[in-house]
């Protein structure tokens, strides 16, 4: 690529793909648009838009899954509530790296965390007729925000950027006081800002959940990836911070996708607190004939949406968690590579006049990790995204993450070789010239 693509080529493709505002496109739409532009340009683009793992899958998972398939389990439906050994190993894994005790019975495999959050949003919205709204602490993973829209569930959000520390409780209570919040969903570390909620903030969220009787849905997709602390040693502090220390009203979602680079097999676990799992809800009993939260999640919501989770992938996740707990596989050491890629690419963006949008994590600079966010001068989301695409760089706009800021999300997973970083440097140089 020797120069930016002409604006008319981008405009034509946007029209052909029925994209009226590029800043509102989904991740998959951005990928499709980028692929079309790649064909026009005749060169590969720099992909910063999608969190595909950029590290080889955990070998313990591969071997266990192959062995399971060779044993013939592909012809057998998985037990709907999960493989017993996976449930046991997931419980041990939680204790080892999060220091939380969840009974194996309360841990359920799902088709990635996406299926877990989809069904949890649906179930939480049906627990109490007075509580019909999901609150999102943003910015966040864009599909999370799409899920309630697809389900027809009410939802609201706020950008946490200006509500850290002591400002968080009043902001949460401004919504919870209305009495209609069924659940609160967020990721920690945060996708896309890489904000890491502090123990005090998690205590605030947990105390509010208990006081106002709402459920916390905590997405731990990037478990132990705040690389400012070494959380790699099982059963030894520091542990992954979690709201589970401060309330019984929680579900933790742990995915194999980033922790073990096992995204292709769509495997995760939903870890429901022991108290919430057995809690009885009159609305659920009247509607489904089953009263408890956990049994409904398994026997109604998960069953009718997928009839269970890939049998062989459950063996894989079980083996990977077991290897991590026993110290045979240091998953934190493996994913630390993302921090190095983040640091290197941030230097390149800085060189070309970009700035971090979510630049602070309380008083500290945002940690290097899987994601970060950048903006350029006073460009709005649409101008920024169009300019980057014309220069051979694909990203997503921050407004699609529930953010109120202008900028794009940068995912570093596909920045692998020296050539990838050189190409990024070159193309940001084109961008800089474009907006002189």
C-alpha positions in Angstrom: 0.0 0.0 0.0 1.7 3.2 -1.2 -1.0 5.8 -0.3 -4.5 6.0 1.2 -7.4 4.6 -0.8 -9.6 7.2 -2.5 -12.7 8.3 -0.6 -14.9 7.3 -3.4 -13.9 3.6 -3.2 -14.8 3.6 0.5 -18.1 5.4 -0.2 -19.1 2.9 -2.9 -18.4 -0.1 -0.7 -20.3 1.5 2.2 -23.3 1.9 -0.1 -23.1 -1.6 -1.4 -23.0 -3.1 2.1 -25.8 -0.8 3.3 -23.7 0.9 5.9 -25.1 4.3 6.5 -22.9 5.3 9.5 -19.6 3.5 9.7 -19.1 4.4 13.3 -22.2 2.3 14.2 -21.0 -0.9 12.5 -20.6 -4.1 14.5 -17.2 -5.9 14.8 -18.2 -8.4 12.1 -19.4 -5.7 9.8 -16.0 -3.9 10.2 -14.3 -7.1 9.3 -16.4 -7.7 6.2 -15.8 -4.1 5.1 -12.1 -4.4 5.7 -12.0 -7.6 3.6 -13.7 -5.8 0.7 -11.3 -3.0 1.0 -8.4 -5.4 1.0 -9.6 -6.8 -2.3 -9.7 -3.3 -3.7 -6.2 -2.4 -2.5 -4.7 -5.8 -3.3 -2.8 -5.9 0.0 -3.5 -7.2 3.5 -4.9 -4.8 6.0 -3.8 -4.3 9.6 -6.6 -5.9 11.7 -7.2 -4.3 15.1 -10.9 -4.8 15.2 -11.5 -8.3 16.5 -10.1 -10.2 19.5 -8.9 -13.3 17.8 -6.3 -15.0 20.0 -2.8 -14.4 18.7 -1.2 -17.2 20.7 -1.2 -20.9 20.0 -4.0 -22.9 21.8 -3.1 -24.6 25.0 -1.6 -28.1 24.1 -3.2 -29.7 27.2 -6.7 -28.8 25.8 -5.9 -30.1 22.3 -4.6 -33.4 23.5 -7.6 -33.9 25.9 -10.1 -33.0 23.2 -8.5 -35.4 20.7 -8.4 -38.2 23.2 -12.1 -37.6 24.0 -13.1 -37.6 20.3 -11.1 -40.8 19.8 -13.0 -42.4 22.6 -16.3 -41.9 20.7 -18.0 -39.2 22.7 -18.8 -37.2 19.6 -21.9 -39.5 19.1 -23.1 -38.9 22.7 -25.1 -35.9 23.9 -23.3 -34.0 26.7 -24.9 -34.0 30.1 -26.8 -30.6 30.2 -25.3 -29.5 33.5 -21.8 -30.3 32.5 -19.0 -32.9 32.6 -18.4 -33.7 36.3 -14.6 -33.4 36.0 -14.9 -30.0 34.3 -17.1 -28.8 37.1 -14.6 -30.0 39.7 -11.6 -28.6 37.9 -13.3 -25.2 37.3 -14.1 -25.0 41.0 -10.4 -25.6 41.8 -9.3 -23.1 39.2 -11.6 -20.4 40.7 -10.1 -21.1 44.1 -6.5 -21.1 42.8 -6.7 -17.8 40.8 -9.7 -15.9 42.2 -9.7 -17.2 45.8 -13.5 -17.8 45.6 -15.3 -21.0 46.7 -18.0 -22.1 44.3 -19.5 -25.6 44.6 -18.9 -27.7 41.4 -22.7 -28.2 41.2 -23.0 -24.4 40.6 -20.6 -24.3 37.7 -22.1 -24.9 34.2 -20.4 -25.1 30.8 -21.7 -22.8 28.1 -21.0 -22.2 24.4 -18.6 -19.4 25.1 -19.3 -16.6 27.5 -21.6 -15.1 24.8 -24.1 -17.8 25.4 -23.8 -17.5 29.1 -24.4 -13.7 29.1 -27.3 -14.0 26.6 -29.1 -16.5 28.8 -28.3 -14.8 32.0 -29.6 -11.5 30.7 -32.8 -13.2 29.7 -33.2 -15.1 33.0 -32.4 -12.1 35.2 -35.0 -10.0 33.4 -37.7 -12.6 34.4 -37.0 -13.0 38.1 -39.1 -10.1 39.4 -41.8 -8.3 37.4 -40.7 -5.0 38.9 -37.1 -5.5 37.7 -37.0 -5.5 33.9 -33.8 -3.6 33.1 -30.1 -4.6 32.7 -27.5 -1.9 33.6 -24.2 -2.0 31.7 -21.1 -0.4 33.1 -19.4 0.8 30.0 -17.4 0.9 27.8 -18.0 -2.8 27.2 -17.9 -5.7 24.7 -20.3 -4.5 21.9 -22.3 -7.7 21.5 -23.2 -7.6 25.2 -25.1 -4.4 24.5 -26.8 -6.0 21.5 -28.1 -9.0 23.4 -30.9 -7.3 25.3 -32.0 -5.6 22.1 -32.3 -8.9 20.4 -34.2 -10.3 23.4 -36.5 -7.3 23.8 -35.1 -6.7 27.3 -34.8 -3.1 28.6 -31.3 -1.8 29.2 -29.4 1.3 30.1 -25.7 2.1 30.4 -23.2 4.6 31.7 -19.6 5.3 30.8 -17.5 4.8 33.9 -14.8 7.2 32.7 -16.0 10.0 35.1 -17.3 7.8 37.9 -14.3 6.0 39.4 -13.6 5.5 43.1 -16.0 7.5 45.4 -18.1 8.7 42.5 -19.2 5.2 41.6 -21.7 4.5 44.4 -23.8 7.7 43.8 -23.9 6.9 40.1 -25.0 3.3 40.6 -27.6 4.3 43.2 -29.0 6.9 40.8 -30.2 3.9 38.7 -30.7 1.3 41.5 -33.0 3.7 43.5 -35.5 3.4 40.7 -36.2 -0.2 41.6 -36.1 -1.6 38.1 -32.5 -2.9 37.8 -32.4 -6.7 37.5 -28.7 -7.1 36.9 -25.5 -5.2 36.3 -23.0 -6.5 33.6 -19.4 -5.5 33.1 -16.0 -6.9 32.2 -12.9 -6.7 34.4 -10.3 -6.1 33.1 -12.4 -3.9 30.8 -12.9 -4.5 27.1 -12.0 -2.1 25.5 -10.5 0.5 27.9 -8.5 -2.0 29.9 -9.6 -0.3 33.1 -9.2 -2.7 36.1 -11.7 -2.1 38.9 -10.2 -1.7 42.3 -11.1 -3.7 45.4 -12.9 -0.6 46.8 -14.9 -0.3 43.5 -15.8 -4.0 43.5 -16.8 -3.7 47.2 -19.1 -0.8 46.2 -20.7 -2.8 43.4 -21.1 -5.8 45.6 -22.7 -3.9 48.5 -25.1 -2.2 46.1 -26.0 -5.6 44.6 -26.9 -6.9 48.1 -28.7 -3.7 49.2 -30.8 -3.3 46.1 -31.1 -7.1 45.4 -29.7 -7.2 41.8 -27.4 -9.7 40.3 -23.9 -9.0 39.1 -22.8 -10.6 35.9 -19.0 -10.3 35.9 -17.2 -11.2 32.6 -13.7 -12.5 33.4 -12.6 -13.0 29.8 -9.2 -11.5 30.6 -8.6 -13.2 33.9 -5.3 -12.3 35.6 -4.2 -10.1 32.6 -3.6 -6.9 34.7 0.1 -7.4 34.2 1.1 -4.8 36.7 0.7 -7.7 39.2 1.8 -11.2 39.0 -1.2 -13.4 39.5 0.3 -16.5 37.9 0.9 -18.6 41.0 -2.1 -20.9 41.9 -3.4 -20.5 45.4 -1.1 -17.6 46.2 -1.9 -13.9 46.3 -2.4 -11.6 44.6 -5.6 -13.0 43.1 -7.8 -11.8 40.4 -10.1 -9.1 42.0 -13.8 -9.9 41.9 -17.2 -8.7 43.1 -17.7 -12.3 44.5 -15.8 -11.2 47.6 -18.5 -8.7 48.5 -21.9 -10.2 47.6 -23.7 -13.5 47.1 -25.6 -12.1 44.1 -23.2 -12.9 41.3 -22.4 -15.0 38.3 -18.8 -15.1 37.1 -18.2 -16.0 33.4 -14.8 -17.6 32.6 -14.0 -18.3 28.9 -11.4 -20.5 27.4 -11.0 -18.1 24.4 -8.4 -15.7 25.7 -7.1 -17.4 28.9 -6.2 -20.6 27.0 -6.4 -19.2 23.4 -9.1 -21.8 22.8 -11.6 -19.5 21.0 -12.5 -21.8 18.1 -14.1 -24.4 20.3 -16.6 -21.9 22.0 -16.2 -23.1 25.5 -16.7 -21.3 28.8 -18.2 -21.8 32.3 -20.8 -19.8 34.2 -20.0 -19.9 37.9 -23.1 -19.1 39.9 -22.7 -18.3 43.5 -23.8 -21.1 45.9 -26.5 -18.9 47.4 -27.9 -17.6 44.1 -27.9 -21.1 42.5 -30.4 -22.4 45.0 -32.4 -19.2 45.4 -36.1 -19.6 44.8 -38.0 -17.2 42.5 -41.8 -17.2 42.4 -41.9 -15.8 38.9 -39.7 -18.6 37.6 -41.8 -21.3 39.3 -45.0 -19.8 37.9 -43.6 -19.6 34.4 -41.5 -22.8 34.1 -42.5 -25.0 37.0 -39.0 -24.8 38.4 -38.2 -22.2 41.0 -34.5 -22.1 41.6 -32.1 -19.8 39.6 -29.5 -22.5 38.9 -31.9 -25.2 37.8 -33.8 -22.8 35.5 -30.5 -21.6 34.0 -29.5 -25.2 33.1 -32.8 -27.0 32.4 -34.7 -24.2 30.7 -32.5 -21.5 29.3 -29.4 -23.4 28.3 -31.3 -26.5 27.3 -33.6 -24.8 24.8 -30.8 -22.6 23.3 -28.2 -25.3 22.6 -29.0 -28.7 24.3 -25.7 -28.4 26.0 -22.1 -27.5 25.3 -19.7 -29.3 23.0 -18.8 -32.6 24.6 -15.2 -32.8 23.6 -14.5 -29.1 24.3 -15.6 -29.7 27.9 -12.8 -32.3 28.2 -10.4 -29.7 26.8 -11.3 -26.9 29.2 -11.2 -29.4 32.1 -7.7 -30.5 31.2 -6.4 -26.9 30.7 -7.8 -25.7 34.1 -6.3 -28.8 35.8 -2.9 -28.1 34.2 -3.0 -24.5 35.3 -4.0 -25.4 38.9 -1.3 -28.0 39.2 1.4 -25.6 37.9 1.9 -27.6 34.6 0.8 -24.7 32.4 1.3 -21.0 33.2 -1.4 -19.4 31.2 -0.5 -15.9 32.6 3.0 -16.2 31.3 1.7 -17.2 27.9 -0.8 -14.2 27.6 1.8 -11.7 28.9 2.9 -11.5 25.3 -0.2 -9.3 24.7 1.2 -6.7 27.1 4.5 -6.5 25.1 2.5 -6.1 21.8 0.4 -3.4 23.4 3.5 -1.5 24.7 5.2 -1.6 21.3 2.1 -0.6 19.3 1.2 2.2 21.7 4.6 3.8 21.0 3.8 3.7 17.3 0.4 5.4 17.8 2.0 8.0 20.0 4.7 8.7 17.4 2.0 9.6 14.9 0.1 12.0 17.1 -2.5 9.7 18.6 -3.5 9.9 22.2 -4.9 7.3 24.7 -8.6 8.0 25.3 -9.0 6.0 28.5 -5.5 6.9 29.6 -5.8 6.5 33.4 -6.7 3.7 35.7 -7.3 5.7 38.8 -4.0 7.4 39.3 -2.0 5.0 37.2 -1.5 4.9 33.5 -3.6 2.2 31.8 -1.9 -1.1 31.9 -0.6 -2.8 28.7 -2.9 -5.6 27.8 -5.2 -7.1 25.1 -6.9 -3.8 24.3 -6.5 -0.1 24.5 -8.2 3.0 23.1 -6.9 5.8 20.9 -8.1 9.1 19.5 -6.7 11.6 17.1 -6.9 15.4 17.6 -10.6 16.4 17.5 -11.7 13.8 14.9 -15.1 12.3 15.6 -15.6 8.5 15.5 -16.8 8.5 11.9 -13.9 10.6 10.6 -11.3 8.6 12.5 -12.6 5.2 11.4 -12.9 6.2 7.7 -9.4 7.7 7.7 -7.9 4.5 9.3 -9.8 2.3 6.8 -8.5 4.3 3.9 -5.0 3.8 5.2 -5.4 0.0 5.5 -6.2 -0.3 9.3 -9.4 -1.9 10.6 -10.8 -1.0 14.0 -14.1 -0.3 15.7 -15.5 3.0 17.0 -15.8 3.5 20.7 -19.4 4.6 20.6 -20.3 0.9 19.7 -18.9 0.0 23.1 -21.2 2.3 25.1 -18.5 4.9 25.4 -19.2 8.6 25.3 -15.7 9.3 24.1 -14.3 9.8 20.6 -11.8 7.2 19.5 -11.3 3.6 18.4 -10.5 0.3 20.1 -7.2 -1.3 19.4 -6.8 -5.0 19.8 -3.2 -6.2 19.6 -3.7 -9.9 19.2 -3.0 -9.9 15.4 0.1 -7.8 15.7 2.5 -10.7 15.7 5.6 -10.2 13.5 8.1 -7.3 13.1 6.5 -6.8 9.7 3.1 -6.3 11.3 4.5 -3.4 13.5 6.4 -1.9 10.6 3.2 -2.0 8.5 1.3 -0.3 11.3 3.9 2.4 11.5 3.9 3.0 7.8 0.1 3.2 7.6 -0.2 5.6 10.5 2.2 7.8 8.7 -0.2 7.9 5.7 -3.0 8.7 8.2 -1.0 11.5 9.7 -0.4 13.0 6.2 -4.1 12.6 5.4 -5.2 14.8 8.4 -2.4 17.4 8.4 
